[in-house]
């Protein structure tokens, strides 16, 4: 997935996956995933996707500051 936020491109195909967290069985309507990526220029973003009954009902990308990235990593260790 690719998304442009504030004139910067965030792309799961060209960025480095740092950590992935999944909940539920694959294909379950309440299942979801969160994946932390780092771009070549050092920016961080979170890719999310999930089923219709999950906390991530649609595929999306959210940029993260270094502070928010660290908080996410701590919460998902």
C-alpha positions in Angstrom: 0.0 0.0 0.0 1.1 3.5 -0.7 -0.1 6.8 0.8 1.1 10.4 0.5 0.9 12.4 3.8 2.2 16.0 3.9 4.0 15.6 0.6 5.9 12.5 1.8 5.3 9.0 0.3 4.8 6.1 2.7 5.0 2.8 0.8 5.0 -0.7 2.3 6.7 -2.1 -0.9 9.8 0.1 -0.6 10.1 0.5 3.2 11.6 -1.8 5.8 9.3 -3.8 8.0 10.4 -3.5 11.6 7.7 -5.3 13.5 4.3 -6.9 12.8 1.6 -7.6 15.4 -1.5 -9.7 14.6 -4.7 -10.4 16.5 -7.1 -13.2 15.7 -7.1 -15.9 13.1 -6.5 -15.0 9.4 -9.7 -14.1 7.8 -11.6 -13.6 11.1 -13.9 -10.6 11.0 -12.5 -9.4 14.4 -8.9 -10.0 13.4 -6.4 -7.2 12.6 -2.8 -6.5 12.0 -0.5 -3.5 12.7 2.9 -3.3 10.9 5.6 -0.8 11.8 7.8 0.4 8.8 10.7 2.7 8.3 11.2 4.5 5.0 14.5 4.9 3.3 14.7 8.5 4.5 14.1 7.4 8.1 10.5 8.2 8.6 8.2 5.8 10.5 4.7 4.7 9.7 2.1 2.2 10.9 0.2 0.1 8.3 -3.1 -1.3 9.7 -5.7 -3.6 8.3 -8.5 -5.7 9.7 -11.8 -7.4 9.4 -15.2 -5.7 9.5 -15.6 -6.2 13.3 -12.0 -5.3 14.3 -10.5 -2.1 15.5 -9.0 -1.5 12.0 -11.9 -1.9 9.7 -10.0 -0.6 6.7 -6.5 -0.6 5.3 -4.6 2.6 6.2 -1.2 4.1 6.8 -0.5 6.5 9.7 2.8 8.4 10.0 4.6 8.2 13.4 7.0 10.4 15.2 10.1 8.7 16.8 8.4 9.2 20.2 5.1 7.5 19.0 7.1 4.7 17.3 8.9 4.0 20.6 5.6 4.0 22.5 4.1 1.6 20.0 7.2 -0.7 20.2 7.0 -0.6 24.0 3.3 -1.4 24.0 3.8 -4.3 21.6 6.9 -6.0 23.0 
